[in-house]
Amino acid sequence: MALDAYAAAYLFGPLGIQQLAWRRAPDGSATGGGGLKLRPRDAARFGLLYLNGGVWNGARVIPADWVTRSRERVTTLGNDGYGLLWWKRTFAYGDGTVESFFTSGNGGNFIFVFPALDLVAVFTGSNYNSPLGDQPFQIIANFVLSAVR
């Protein structure tokens, strides 16, 4: 089964995501290494799916063991953890810290999940191949986390 057909049937369909665009290989097949375009509300659905352990509207969409494993730090790259397609970062929060896992797309496109805060935050941007694409980290640290305290 083609990647886009599989995702439509077993991931995006159950989440109610219908408006999306895949990056395509020269042969027309969907690629999975980046370039997927989702509306912000649909990216938030994906984050919420992971926040809820792979369950959407009471139905299991992603196996629980995969969600658990994908949230673990496998290695460290720079200051962030990484493992199974999710990045990991600790943010200052109040008098302590709070853990997050997140997707990181070129240009400033992120899905942040903070399990301890029951929070999903989505950012979209067009600062491709620019350090300005990292602005969501400052927005999370300086505004979002202080607003939910």
N, C-alpha and C positions, 0 to 999 in steps of 0.2 A: 504494500500500500504506500502511496506517495506521502511524503511528510505533511503536506498541506491537507490532504484528505484525512489522514490519521488525526491531525490536530483538530480539524473541523468536527470530526465524529466524537472524539474522546476527551477533548479539552475545551475548545472554544464553544462547541455546541452546548454542552452542559452548563457553561458559564453564561450563555446567551450573547456571546460575542460574534457579531456578524460582519462588522465593518473593520477590515484589516487588510494589510498589503504585505506580501512577502517580497523579499529580494529574490530575484530569479537568476539561476545559472544560465549560461548560453543555450542549454538544451530546453529551457523553459521550466525546469523543476525548481521547487522552492528550496532555498538554502536555509540551514539552521544555525549558521555561525554569526548571525547579526542581520540587521536591516529589516527586521519585522516592525511594521508600523501599526500601532494600536491607538485608539482614542484614549485620552487620559482616564475616563471613567472605566474603560475596559482594562487598562493597565492596573487600575485600582482593584478591579475584580480579581485579577490574577494574584495581586498581593494579599488580598483578603482570603483567597483560597489557601494560600500558604499560612497565613495567620491562623486560620481555622484547621490546620493540620491536614489539609487536602480534602476537606469536606465542603460542599457547596449546597446550600438549601437542604441539608440533611442527607445528601447523597455523597458517597465516597467517589471522588474524581481521580485523585492521586493516591497511591498506596501510602499509608502512614509511615512505614519504615523508610520510604524514599524521602518523604518530607523531613523526617528526623535526620537522616544521613546528609541531606543536602544543606541543612542548616548548620552542620558542623564545620569547623575550621580544619582543612586538610593541610594547608600550607600558609605561609605568610609571604605576601608580595608587597614590598614597600612597607607602609604602616598598617595595611589591611590584611585580614585573613581572607582566604579563598577556599572554596571547595564545592564541587558539583554544581557549578554555574551560578552560585550566589557569592557575593562579597560579604565580608563581615567587618563591622567597625563598632568601637565603643565610643560613646559620646559622653561628655560631662552632662550631668543632670542633677540639679539641686546640689546637695552636699556629696553626691556620689557619682555613679556612672550608670548608663543604660546601654544594653547591647542592641545592635541592629543587624539585620542582613538585608542586602539590597542588590538590585540589578544595576548595571552601569552601562548606559548606551552613549555612543558618541554624540557630542553636541549638548549634553546636559539632560539626557533622558534617563530618569531614575525611577525605580520603585523601591521605597524604603519600608521595611517592616520592623516594628518595635513590639515584640511579643509582650514584654512586661507592661507596656502602656496600652495594649490593645489598639495600636495605631498603625495605619498605612498612609504614607504620603507619596504622592506622585508628582514628578516634575517633567516637563517637556521643554526642549530648547532646540535652538538651531545654531549654536556656537561650535560648529563642526571643526575638529582638529585645532581647537583653541583652549587655552587654560580657563577661559571664561565658562567652559562647559562644566567646571567643578563648582560653580556658584551654589548649587543646591546644598552642598555640605555646610557652607556658611549660613545659609537660610535656615537649615535644620538646627544647627548649633545655636544661632543667635536669636531666632524668632519662634520656630515651631515648638521646640522643646520647652522654652520658657512659657509659651502660651498654654501648654497642656499640663503644667505643674499645678 
